[in-house]
Every structure is written in structure tokens, then in C-alpha cells.
């Protein structure tokens, strides 16, 4: 729902209704909308980690990354969840701290995946895995923003090759 309608349109009442819960049941599990959204974002982090690990295991890293950044279906919805939550969290000091922890978790997971991919391919990355993770995430998200506006703005293959190149493969 957050991906489809945006954070602000996703009222607690509407969230409860879509989840098939009463407002009371919702509040018995979450202290408020911020707490509920953190739970939604935690699901995004889990999805993201699964995708990162699957992409790294693919023998053709450029193709796997291209598929992930194609922004179709679930990947588009997940990116919109990320954008909605990012835009909200950076403006809320208390929530920003919790969001920053989750962002660090995502970078750490990508750094571990980079190390596994390099080891599995017998290569030594030219950059530290933490920097490769940061750059890959920044490039991937920046390109995804461009593609949300104009899908043809950046060829999928180019992005996959660029991100695979960060690993040195």
C-alpha cells in the first residue's frame, strides 16, 4: 500500500483495513504509524538482503544486477517503499536514527555479499568491500530514481556492467 499510494495516503485506518485487523489489534502490536512503518521497512530490508545475495550468487553478475534494477513488479514496489520511507525518515530525528541503523545493515549485507562474490570468482577487488557496497547502493538508487521518471533514460545493461565493474568482474 505504501508503494502504491505513498506514505501519507497510507492512514493507520487504511493499513488496518487492508491487513484485516481492527485498529485496536493494530495498536496492540505497534505504538503508532512510525512503528508500523519501521516494520514495513524491516520487511523491505529482508527482501533487499535476499535479492543482494541472489544477485551475487549468479555467475553473470551484470545480468543479475540488471534484472534487479529493471524496476518491474516487486522490485519497483520495493524501491517505492524505500523512497517513501527515506523521504519521511530523514525529516524525523528520532526515526532517522532507527532508519540509519537499517541503512547500515543494508550496506553491511552488500559488503559481505561483495566479499563472497569476489572470493567465489577468485578476484581481489580494487576497493574495500564497504566502499564497493556504498558506491553500488548509491549508483543503483540514483539510477532507479532516473528510471522511475523515464525507464529509457539509462540502459539496463549499462547499469549492470557498471555495478559488476565495481567488483572487478
C-alpha positions in Angstrom: 0.0 0.0 0.0 2.8 2.4 0.8 4.4 1.7 -2.6 1.1 2.2 -4.4 -0.3 5.3 -2.6 2.6 6.8 -0.7 3.3 7.1 3.0 0.9 10.0 3.8 -2.0 8.4 2.0 -1.5 5.2 4.0 -3.5 6.0 7.1 -3.5 3.7 10.0 -7.2 3.0 9.4 -6.5 2.0 5.8 -3.5 -0.1 6.8 -5.6 -1.9 9.4 -8.4 -2.5 6.9 -6.0 -3.9 4.3 -4.4 -6.1 6.8 -7.8 -7.4 8.0 -7.2 -6.1 11.5 -9.1 -3.8 13.8 -7.5 -0.5 14.9 -7.2 -2.0 18.4 -5.4 -5.1 17.1 -3.0 -2.9 15.1 -2.2 -0.7 18.1 -1.7 -3.7 20.3 1.3 -4.6 18.0 2.5 -1.2 17.1 2.8 2.0 19.1 1.9 4.2 16.2 2.3 4.8 12.5 6.1 5.3 12.7 6.5 1.9 14.5 4.3 0.3 11.9 6.3 1.8 9.1 9.5 0.6 10.6 8.0 -2.9 10.5 7.2 -2.4 6.8 10.7 -1.2 6.2 12.2 -4.2 8.0 10.3 -6.4 5.5 11.9 -4.3 2.8 15.4 -4.8 4.3 14.8 -8.6 4.4 13.7 -8.6 0.8 16.7 -6.4 -0.2 19.1 -8.8 1.5 17.6 -11.8 -0.2 17.9 -10.0 -3.6 21.5 -9.0 -3.0 22.5 -12.5 -2.0 20.8 -14.0 -5.1 22.4 -11.4 -7.4 25.9 -12.1 -6.0 25.5 -15.9 -6.5 24.5 -15.5 -10.1 27.5 -16.3 -12.4 26.6 -13.4 -14.6 26.7 -10.6 -12.1 25.9 -7.9 -14.6 22.8 -9.7 -15.8 21.6 -10.4 -12.3 22.1 -6.8 -11.3 20.4 -5.6 -14.5 17.3 -7.8 -13.6 17.2 -6.4 -10.1 17.4 -2.8 -11.3 14.9 -3.2 -14.1 12.3 -1.8 -11.7 9.4 -4.0 -12.7 7.0 -5.8 -10.5 8.2 -6.4 -7.0 11.5 -4.5 -7.4 9.6 -1.4 -8.4 7.2 -1.7 -5.4 10.2 -2.3 -3.0 12.1 0.7 -4.4 9.0 2.9 -3.9 8.7 1.7 -0.3 12.4 2.7 0.2 11.9 6.1 -1.3 8.7 6.8 0.7 10.3 5.8 3.9 13.6 7.5 3.2 11.8 10.8 2.5 9.8 10.6 5.7 12.6 9.3 8.0 15.2 11.9 7.1 12.8 14.6 8.4 12.1 12.9 11.7 15.2 13.0 14.0 14.1 10.0 16.2 13.1 7.9 13.2 16.2 8.9 11.3 18.4 7.2 13.9 16.5 4.0 13.5 16.5 4.3 9.7 20.3 4.9 9.7 20.8 1.6 11.6 18.8 -0.2 8.9 20.7 1.6 6.1 24.0 0.5 7.8 22.6 -3.1 8.0 21.9 -3.0 4.2 25.4 -1.7 3.4 27.0 -4.4 5.6 25.0 -7.1 3.9 26.1 -5.9 0.5 29.7 -5.7 1.7 29.5 -9.3 2.8 28.0 -10.3 -0.5 30.7 -8.5 -2.3 33.4 -10.4 -0.3 31.6 -13.7 -1.1 31.3 -12.8 -4.8 35.0 -11.8 -5.0 36.1 -15.0 -3.2 33.9 -17.2 -5.4 35.2 -15.6 -8.6 38.9 -15.7 -7.4 39.3 -11.9 -7.7 40.6 -9.2 -5.5 38.5 -6.1 -5.6 40.5 -2.9 -6.1 38.4 -1.1 -3.4 37.4 -2.2 0.1 34.1 -4.1 0.2 32.4 -1.5 2.4 33.2 1.2 -0.2 32.0 -1.0 -3.1 28.8 -1.6 -1.2 28.3 2.1 -0.6 29.0 3.0 -4.3 26.9 0.2 -5.6 23.9 1.2 -3.5 24.3 4.9 -4.3 24.6 4.2 -8.0 21.8 1.7 -8.0 19.4 4.0 -6.2 20.4 7.0 -8.3 19.8 5.1 -11.5 16.5 3.8 -10.1 15.3 7.3 -9.5 16.1 8.2 -13.1 14.3 5.1 -14.3 11.2 5.9 -12.3 10.8 9.1 -14.3 11.9 7.7 -17.7 12.6 4.0 -18.0 14.6 4.5 -21.1 16.9 7.1 -19.6 19.6 4.6 -18.6 20.0 1.3 -20.5 19.7 -1.7 -18.1 22.8 -3.4 -19.4 24.9 -0.3 -18.8 24.0 -0.2 -15.1 24.6 -3.9 -14.6 28.0 -3.7 -16.2 28.9 -0.6 -14.1 27.9 -2.3 -10.9 29.7 -5.5 -11.8 32.7 -3.4 -12.6 32.8 -2.1 -9.1 33.5 -5.7 -8.0 36.2 -6.0 -10.6 34.5 -8.8 -12.5 
